[in-house]
């Protein structure tokens, strides 16, 4: 992710979806463990989804986790674009 600031759009999307304010520091903390290999590893994707779910205090059913993993692996999400991955995860109910 580098030194790029987390988009306020992502933080606002989290707040709208969850009612919880999440700071860019919290997002950066999660993002620091994400790399290109994350997209290729189902286990790492599951862990990322569960981290974001816990951080946003939004429970995610196992069926939804499976659906998200499949959607992310099939998509053309740039593994270096954490904002896009978070938006994808939050877009699922």
C-alpha positions as a printed Julia matrix, in Angstrom:
93×3 Matrix{Float64}:
   0.0     0.0     0.0
   2.87    2.31    0.55
   2.38    5.76    1.93
  -0.89    6.36    0.07
  -3.65    7.67    2.31
  -6.74    5.53    2.75
  -9.55    7.01    0.73
 -12.17    8.77    2.79
 -14.68    7.01    0.51
 -13.67    3.65    1.99
 -13.92    4.93    5.54
 -17.32    6.49    4.78
 -18.49    3.25    3.13
 -17.58    1.35    6.3
 -19.46    3.86    8.42
 -22.56    3.72    6.19
 -22.61   -0.07    6.11
 -21.81   -0.69    9.76
 -22.51    2.48   11.68
 -18.98    2.19   13.06
 -16.22    4.72   12.56
 -13.04    2.97   11.49
  -9.86    4.98   11.31
  -7.34    4.93    8.51
  -4.87    3.59   11.1
  -7.05    0.51   11.66
  -7.36   -0.06    7.91
  -3.62    0.4     7.43
  -2.97   -2.11   10.2
  -5.0    -4.74    8.34
  -3.55   -3.7     4.98
   0.02   -4.06    6.22
  -0.42   -7.84    6.19
  -1.89   -7.96    2.69
   0.22   -8.64   -0.37
  -0.21   -9.99   -3.88
  -0.09  -13.55   -2.54
  -3.22  -12.85   -0.48
  -5.38  -13.0    -3.61
  -3.94  -16.39   -4.55
  -4.41  -18.01   -1.15
  -7.9   -19.0    -0.07
  -6.75  -19.27    3.54
  -5.3   -15.75    3.5
  -8.42  -14.35    1.83
 -10.61  -15.97    4.48
  -8.42  -14.47    7.19
  -8.62  -11.02    5.58
 -12.42  -11.21    5.28
 -12.71  -12.24    8.92
 -10.35   -9.42   10.02
 -12.38   -6.8     8.15
 -15.61   -8.32    9.47
 -14.36   -8.19   13.05
 -12.97   -4.68   12.66
 -16.29   -3.44   11.26
 -18.26   -5.48   13.81
 -20.28   -7.08   11.01
 -20.77  -10.84   11.24
 -20.19  -12.72    7.98
 -21.74  -16.13    7.43
 -19.52  -18.95    6.16
 -21.51  -19.08    2.92
 -20.81  -15.38    2.39
 -17.11  -15.87    3.13
 -17.02  -18.62    0.5
 -18.85  -16.4    -1.99
 -16.46  -13.5    -1.32
 -13.39  -15.71   -1.72
 -14.7   -16.95   -5.07
 -15.62  -13.47   -6.25
 -12.27  -11.96   -5.27
 -10.28  -14.8    -6.85
 -12.27  -14.52  -10.11
 -12.2   -10.72  -10.23
  -9.55   -8.48  -11.63
  -8.92   -6.79   -8.28
  -5.4    -5.48   -8.09
  -3.86   -7.18   -5.03
  -2.1    -3.92   -4.21
  -5.41   -2.03   -4.03
  -6.65   -2.64   -0.5
  -9.38   -0.04   -0.92
 -10.97   -2.0    -3.76
 -10.81   -5.27   -1.76
 -12.44   -3.64    1.28
 -15.19   -2.17   -0.87
 -15.8    -5.63   -2.37
 -15.95   -7.23    1.08
 -18.29   -4.56    2.45
 -20.5    -4.71   -0.64
 -21.61   -8.24    0.23
 -24.35   -8.75    2.8
